[in-house]
Amino acid sequence: MLEPSRIWSSAGHLPPGVSTHEVYTQLDRILASNAFRGAKRAQEFLRYIVWHFVENGGNQLKEYLIAVEVFGRKDSFDPRIDPIVRVEASRLRSKLNSYSDTEGKHDALLIGLPKGSYRPIVRLKQDLKCDNITECCHRGDTITTTGHDFGQEGRRHARSLARLAQYYSLLGLQGVVAPHKVLPKAELLARESLNFDPTLAMAQVTLGICRLFYGWNWAGAQQAFQQAIELAPCDVNVLNWYSHNLLLAGKLDEAISYLQQAQMIRNGSVLTELNLAMGFYLKRQFSTALNQAKKAAECDSHNAWTHWVLGVLYGQESLIEQALQSLKTAIRFSGSNPIIVGWTAYYCGTCAMRDMACSLIEELIQVSAHKYVPPMALALGYFGLGEQGQALHWMDKACVARDIYLCYLRAMPFYFVLQTDSRFNKLIDRTNFLQNTIDAQSIVVLPLVNEKDTNSPVESLI
């Protein structure tokens, strides 16, 4: 790697009156600090980007270039698979943060690395516009909306808005509130929070969720999730949502790679284990998927979605009694969540337990008279019974209601049957939610269970 030339002139992209010599002197001071002592990667990373910034303005600092020239990656480096630059950038920001709060607290010249960028910034302390010097440096001095500086108070407000947006989005995702009642609100709040603070990764995640599950805007969702992962490459929740989006897009190997990174960052995350189980399920690696679901249950034995996934995977392996017990537990822990009940009805129908499936469907219809029930829950039940006309009727309602579970349609076991049905194709023509989603080769079909397997104890299922 080239050593920066020690020139004395001032570059046009530096603050007025600041020479390149002063920048390099400050760089040396930072690299010799306790925060960077022994951190060879962080030292080389910072030295490289500062040199590029001083000499060339830093506009060419891209992930691929840094991976090859700083971290020795080969020309075949793919940032979608190898997150080395994003991970090391996060660590570098942490070290700069530590230095600015300790040894560099009284420095006149500051060097920072904004989130979401590899181009460093250089600022004179006297020019900063907020009280927290480190935060200002990391954020490029201020966060502005319509030309105003909102400072710390604005950023606190942004975080509050982001948390409220996340709350509304989770209500919609759990299938207990109609999507049109909460997801537009969630998107509006997420956008507003990003106006105050565009570096809030979870606000970007919420924006991606709303675009994906309500707007059916796959390209827009991918853009939001990508921005989130660039802002917080080591955040386990961000990694999980980014990976979940990749799973729905059929990019299974890439998704699993990110989820395995999340595992290394935080072992024992239920969300990570469940997403991995989904990934291996879609890859048809059922035993591996079942083991992942069991790990999720070990992390949290009272998580309803864990027991639902276990039920589906036990059924895939023809372990009928275990499947029914897991589904029974999922219904109990979820408070009879409609989509879990619908999946259970589907499973009972495919296992020739018609009476039980009909009972569950009737329960859902009765509940729908006074609270929201995702139409796909009823579609699932009728598909299990083989009543395709009724199932398509409820799918039509699901399209009108913007049912979030339509996004999982190509991962559902009856998709192959639907592909040959003209009514289904007409319904799909009215939407764009299946564009760029999972390849048909990724679809798994649950086996129908023989009549002799129906003597399982189902009386206490609900």
C-alpha positions, 0 to 999 in steps of 0.5 A: 500500500502506498504511503501518503506523501507528506505535502504541505498544501491545502486540498480543496476538500479540506476545511479552510486553513487546514493543510494536508500536513495537519491532517497527516499529523492528526492521523499519526496521533490517532494511530498511536493512541491507545484506542488503535494500539495493536489494531493493525487492520483498523490502522491500515484501513484508516490510513488508506481512506485518509490518504485517498481522501486527502490526495483524491477527495475519497470519491473512489472509496468503494467496498470492492477497492478497499477489500482488495487493496487493504484486506488482500481479497482476490479480484473475485471478491463479492461484497454480497458474500464477504462482509469484511469491509462493512464489519471492519468499518463498523469496528473502525467507527467504534475505535474513532468514537473511543479515541474522540471521547478520551485522548482526542477529546481536546483535539482541534482537528477531528477525523471521522467516518460517517455511517453508510460511507467509506469516505472520511470527513475532516472537521475543525472542532470549532466548526462542529454544530452539536454538543457531542463532538464524536457524534457530530464527526460520525454524522458529518456534523449535523442532520438536516431536514429542509435546511434546518439543524435539529441537533441532539434533540432532533436525533432523540425525536428520530429514534422515538419515531423509529421505535414507534414505526417498528411497533406498528410494523410488528403489529402488521407482521404478526397478522393480528391487525389489518395491514392497511391500518398499521403498515402505512403509518409505520412507513410514514413514521420511518420516513419521518425519522429518517428525515431527522436522522438518515443513519438509523438502520432500524428505520431503514429496516421498517421502511423495507418491511413496509415496501415489501409486505404492503407495497409489494415493491421488491426493488424499493425494499431491497434498497432499504434493506441494503442501506440498513446493512451498510449502516449497521453491518454487525446488528443481528436484527438488521442482518436477519431482516436483510437475510429474510428479504434475500430468502424471499428473493430466492437468494438462499446461499447468500441469505444463509451466509449472512445468517451464519455471520449473525450467529457468530455475532450473537449466539442463541438468537431465536430469530437467526435460528428460525431464519436459518431453518427457513433457509434450509427448508427452502433448500430442501435440507430438511434434517438441517432445517429441523435441527435449526428449529430445535436450536431455536426452541432451546433458545426460547421454549415459549416462542410460538413461531418456533413451535409452529416451524417445528410442527411444519418440519416434523410433518415434513419428516412424517413425524406426525405425533411430534408435528401435532404436539408442536402445532398445538403448543404454537396455537396455545402460546400465540393465543390462537394466532390466525395464521398459525391456526390456518397452517394447522388446518392445512396440515390436518387437511393434508393428513386426512384429518378433515373434521379437525381441519373443518373445525379450525376453519370454522373457528377462523370464520367466527373470529373474523366476524369481530377481529382481523383474520388474514385471508391467507389463513383461510386460504391455507385451510381450504387448500389443505382440504383440497377445496381449491375454489374456496381457497382461491376465493380467499386468496382474492380477498387476500390481494384486496386486503394486501395480506402480508402472507402473500409474499410467502406464496412461492414458499407454500407447498401448494404453489405447484398446483396453483401454477396450472390454474387459470383463475390463479394466474388472472389473480396474480396478473392484478398484482406485482408481488411475485416479481423477482421472488423465489424460483419454483425450484426452491419450493417444497411440497409437504407429503400427504400422509396415508390414512393409516397415520391418522390415529394420532391424538388430535382431540386436544389440538385446540 
